[in-house]
Amino acid sequence: MNEEKRYRLKKDEWDLVDKYREDKKNNSLLQDECNAAGIDINSVSMYWYKSQKFSISARPNQINQTDFLNSIEELISNYAPTYPTIDYPKKEDGHLLIINPADVHIGKYADALETNQNYNIKIAKDRVREGVKGILRNAEGFPLSKIIFCIGNDILHTDSSLSTNGTSKGTPQDVDGKWFNHFTEALSLYVEIIEMLIQIAPVEAIHSMSNHDYMSGFHLAHALKSWYRNTEAVKVDADPNPRKYFKWKNSLIGLSHGDGAKTAKMPMLMAQEVSQLWADTKYRYWYLHHIHHKQRYKFMSSFDDIGVTCEFLRSPSGTDSWHHQKGFTGSPQSKAVEGFIHNENGQVAHLTHIF
């Protein structure tokens, strides 16, 4: 059947369909039908319109991603605290500190009887606190004028709430507690860390989408963004782009989880996606995650001139049952929180707190 004829309705029929597709709270026809049948209109997720020629499925009150996120921000804004203005001292030789607690996996469970080590929500939060404080102690000799706090990167262990307790793709996991506990514990941890960091310098929290919590981690980042809506001392980049870039003096820095584009492609992706920032900088870095252990690659534009450094970061997360069975336990120094100091000469310090 010709597509034009197949969907050709009379004007008055299309008008009726459009009327049925209006928001169900304002749709008097749908409301009248629900009242007559004793149905709560808020429970209606779809209905059918039938004309002489067609039977059409309609979904009232559809909400897109932007509207959903705006509703979250509006809800949280009613409870977002107001922070006093912080007058940070100006520093002539200001440095950037990047703190990157990677792959924390809040909600992961491991029992020492099976894996030689315990891991749960409490241990995960304690390690992030300890790791961040350790990085700050190591950074005391540097005048800091800004802090990048890397968020996301499998901060949550699962992305489903039902019996599977699975990742974003449904891979089952051993978990400690319920999914909503994981979310609220992660949010409280992030708030605690950021309020520690803003005592030192302004903070920008940058979210990286990741494979264990692709949706829930994204929602967590937006919750954090709403939490700090009333202060200029904290900025939160909660956008879902898998690759984030920022410039600090002569450094171009990229952040990504590390499970997407191949490592060999990262330098040219940086050069193509932010070509102006590439041209304006001398030193270029990718800080990657996902594999839980240290790997460093240097891509050279000439023999002595390093064009891009790609560095995978260690994780403070414990080893679960599956990884222990497969022998993916790592070395004694594999569990850590890492940080980096940048100034006009690029990365000038690599800070590590080992567990």
C-alpha positions in Angstrom: 0.0 0.0 0.0 1.3 3.5 -0.8 2.6 5.1 2.4 0.8 8.4 1.7 -2.5 6.6 1.3 -1.8 4.2 4.2 -1.6 7.1 6.7 -4.1 9.4 5.1 -6.9 10.2 7.6 -9.6 12.8 7.3 -8.7 16.1 8.9 -11.3 15.7 11.7 -9.9 12.2 12.5 -6.4 13.6 12.8 -7.7 16.4 15.0 -9.2 13.8 17.3 -6.0 11.8 17.4 -4.0 14.9 18.2 -6.5 15.7 20.9 -6.1 12.2 22.4 -2.3 12.6 22.3 -2.4 15.7 24.6 -1.1 15.5 28.1 -3.4 13.2 29.9 -3.9 15.6 32.8 -5.4 18.1 30.3 -7.2 15.5 28.1 -10.9 15.8 29.2 -12.0 12.9 26.9 -9.5 10.5 28.4 -10.2 11.8 31.9 -13.9 11.3 31.4 -13.4 7.7 30.2 -11.2 6.9 33.2 -13.6 8.4 35.7 -16.5 6.4 34.2 -14.5 3.2 34.4 -13.0 3.9 37.8 -9.4 3.9 36.5 -6.7 6.2 37.9 -5.6 8.3 34.9 -2.0 8.3 36.3 -1.8 4.6 35.7 -2.6 4.9 32.0 0.6 4.4 29.9 -1.0 3.8 26.5 -4.4 3.6 24.9 -6.0 3.0 21.4 -7.9 5.3 19.1 -10.1 3.6 16.6 -11.5 5.3 13.5 -13.3 3.7 10.5 -10.0 3.0 8.8 -7.4 2.7 11.5 -6.7 1.5 15.0 -3.9 3.7 16.4 -1.9 3.2 19.6 -1.1 6.4 21.5 1.1 7.0 24.5 -0.1 10.0 26.5 2.1 12.2 28.6 5.4 11.0 27.0 8.4 12.7 28.6 11.7 13.1 26.8 15.2 12.9 28.3 15.5 16.7 28.7 12.2 17.0 30.5 13.1 14.1 32.8 16.4 15.6 33.8 14.8 19.0 34.3 12.2 17.4 36.6 15.1 15.8 38.6 16.9 19.1 39.0 13.7 20.9 39.9 12.9 18.3 42.6 16.4 18.4 44.1 16.7 22.2 43.9 14.1 22.4 46.6 16.5 20.8 48.9 19.9 22.0 47.5 21.8 23.8 50.2 23.1 27.3 49.9 26.8 27.7 50.2 28.6 30.9 51.3 30.8 32.6 48.7 34.4 31.4 49.0 37.0 34.1 48.3 39.9 32.0 47.1 43.4 33.7 47.2 44.9 34.5 43.8 48.0 32.4 43.1 50.6 33.6 40.6 51.9 30.1 39.8 48.6 28.3 40.1 48.5 24.6 39.5 45.7 22.2 38.5 45.1 19.1 40.6 43.2 16.2 39.0 41.8 13.7 41.4 40.6 10.5 39.9 39.1 7.7 42.0 38.5 5.4 39.1 36.2 2.3 39.0 35.0 2.4 42.6 32.0 0.1 42.0 29.9 1.0 45.0 27.6 -2.0 45.5 30.2 -4.6 44.6 30.5 -7.5 47.1 33.5 -9.8 47.8 34.0 -12.2 50.6 37.5 -12.9 51.8 36.8 -16.6 52.3 36.4 -16.8 48.5 38.5 -14.0 47.2 41.1 -13.4 49.9 39.7 -9.9 50.5 36.5 -8.3 51.5 34.8 -5.5 49.5 31.5 -3.8 50.2 29.9 -0.4 50.3 31.6 0.7 53.5 35.1 -0.4 52.2 34.5 1.3 48.9 33.6 4.6 50.6 36.4 4.4 53.1 39.0 3.8 50.3 37.8 6.8 48.3 38.0 9.0 51.4 41.4 7.7 52.3 42.7 7.9 48.7 41.6 11.5 48.2 43.1 12.6 51.6 46.3 10.8 50.6 46.4 12.7 47.2 45.8 16.0 49.0 48.7 15.3 51.4 51.0 14.6 48.5 49.9 17.8 46.8 50.5 20.1 49.7 53.7 21.5 48.2 51.9 22.8 45.1 49.9 26.1 44.9 46.5 24.9 43.6 44.1 27.2 41.8 41.7 24.6 40.5 40.7 20.9 41.1 39.2 18.6 38.6 37.3 15.8 40.4 36.6 12.9 37.9 33.3 11.3 38.6 31.4 8.4 36.9 33.7 5.6 35.6 31.7 2.8 37.2 31.1 4.6 40.4 28.0 2.3 40.7 28.4 -1.5 40.3 25.0 -2.2 38.6 22.4 -0.6 36.4 19.3 -2.8 37.0 17.1 -3.2 40.0 15.6 -6.6 39.5 16.8 -10.2 40.2 19.8 -10.0 37.9 21.6 -7.2 39.7 23.3 -6.6 36.3 25.5 -4.1 34.6 24.1 -1.9 31.8 24.3 -4.9 29.4 22.7 -7.2 32.0 25.8 -9.1 33.2 24.9 -10.5 36.7 27.0 -9.2 39.6 27.5 -10.0 43.3 26.1 -7.1 45.2 26.1 -5.6 48.7 22.6 -4.1 49.3 19.9 -2.7 47.1 20.4 -0.5 44.1 18.9 2.5 45.8 21.4 2.1 48.6 24.2 2.2 46.1 22.8 5.4 44.5 22.3 7.3 47.8 25.6 6.1 49.3 27.5 7.3 46.1 25.8 10.6 46.2 26.6 11.2 49.8 30.2 10.2 49.2 30.6 12.6 46.2 29.1 15.5 48.3 31.5 14.7 51.2 34.5 14.7 48.9 33.6 17.8 47.0 33.0 19.7 50.3 36.5 18.7 51.3 38.0 19.8 48.0 36.3 23.3 47.8 38.1 24.3 51.0 41.3 24.3 48.9 40.2 25.5 45.4 37.3 25.7 43.0 36.1 22.3 41.9 34.9 21.0 38.5 33.4 17.6 38.6 33.5 15.9 35.2 31.4 12.8 34.5 32.5 9.9 32.3 29.8 7.5 31.0 30.7 3.9 31.8 29.7 0.3 31.2 28.5 -0.8 34.6 26.2 2.1 35.3 25.6 3.8 32.0 22.2 5.1 33.1 22.3 5.2 36.8 25.8 6.9 36.8 24.4 9.5 34.4 21.4 10.2 36.8 23.8 10.4 39.7 25.9 13.1 37.9 22.7 15.1 37.4 21.7 14.8 41.0 25.1 16.1 42.0 24.8 19.0 39.5 21.5 20.0 41.1 22.9 19.7 44.6 25.5 22.3 43.8 23.4 24.6 41.8 23.6 27.4 44.4 27.4 27.8 44.5 29.9 29.0 42.0 32.7 27.1 43.7 31.5 23.8 42.1 30.7 23.1 38.5 29.4 19.7 37.3 29.7 18.5 33.7 27.0 15.8 33.6 26.7 15.6 29.8 26.6 12.1 28.3 29.4 12.6 25.7 31.8 9.6 26.1 34.9 11.9 25.6 35.4 15.1 27.6 38.1 17.7 27.0 39.4 20.7 28.9 42.4 23.0 28.6 44.7 24.1 31.4 47.4 26.5 30.4 49.5 24.5 27.9 47.8 21.1 28.6 45.0 19.6 26.7 43.4 16.8 28.8 40.9 14.2 27.7 38.8 12.0 30.0 37.0 8.9 28.9 36.0 5.6 30.6 38.2 3.6 28.2 35.7 0.9 27.1 34.8 2.6 23.8 37.2 3.8 21.1 40.4 1.8 20.8 43.5 3.3 22.5 45.3 3.8 19.2 42.5 6.0 18.0 42.4 8.4 21.0 45.2 10.8 19.9 43.6 11.5 16.5 40.1 11.7 18.0 41.5 14.4 20.3 43.1 16.2 17.4 39.9 16.1 15.3 37.2 16.7 17.9 38.9 19.7 19.6 41.3 20.9 16.9 41.5 24.5 18.2 42.4 23.3 21.7 44.9 21.0 20.1 46.5 23.9 18.3 46.5 26.1 21.4 48.4 23.5 23.6 51.8 21.8 23.7 51.1 18.9 26.0 48.2 16.4 25.5 46.9 13.7 27.8 44.2 11.1 27.9 43.2 9.8 31.4 41.4 6.5 30.9 39.8 3.9 33.2 37.9 0.6 32.9 40.8 -2.0 33.1 41.6 -1.3 36.8 45.4 -1.4 36.4 48.1 0.8 35.2 49.0 1.1 31.5 50.7 4.0 29.8 51.1 4.7 26.1 53.0 7.5 24.5 52.2 8.5 20.9 55.1 10.5 19.4 54.8 13.2 16.8 58.6 13.0 16.4 61.4 11.0 18.1 61.8 13.2 21.2 58.5 15.1 21.2 55.7 13.3 22.9 52.4 14.1 21.1 49.8 12.4 23.3 50.1 10.3 26.5 47.3 7.8 27.1 47.2 6.5 30.7 44.9 3.9 32.2 44.4 4.4 35.9 44.3 2.0 38.8 41.2 1.4 40.9 40.6 1.2 44.7 38.0 -1.5 44.0 38.3 -5.0 45.5 38.4 -8.2 43.4 35.1 -10.0 43.1 34.4 -13.7 42.7 34.5 -13.9 38.9 37.8 -12.0 38.6 39.4 -14.0 41.4 38.5 -17.3 39.7 40.0 -16.1 36.4 43.2 -14.9 38.2 42.6 -11.2 37.5 43.9 -10.2 40.9 46.6 -7.7 40.1 49.8 -6.9 41.9 50.0 -5.7 45.5 50.2 -2.1 44.1 47.3 -2.5 41.7 44.7 -1.0 44.0 45.1 2.8 44.3 43.7 6.2 43.8 45.7 8.4 41.5 46.0 12.2 40.9 48.0 14.5 38.7 49.4 18.0 38.9 49.6 20.3 35.8 51.1 23.7 35.3 52.4 25.6 32.2 54.9 22.7 31.6 52.2 20.0 31.4 52.0 17.2 33.9 54.6 17.9 36.5 53.6 15.3 39.2 51.9 12.0 39.3 50.4 11.3 42.8 49.4 7.8 44.0 47.8 6.5 47.1 48.2 2.7 47.3 46.1 0.5 49.5 
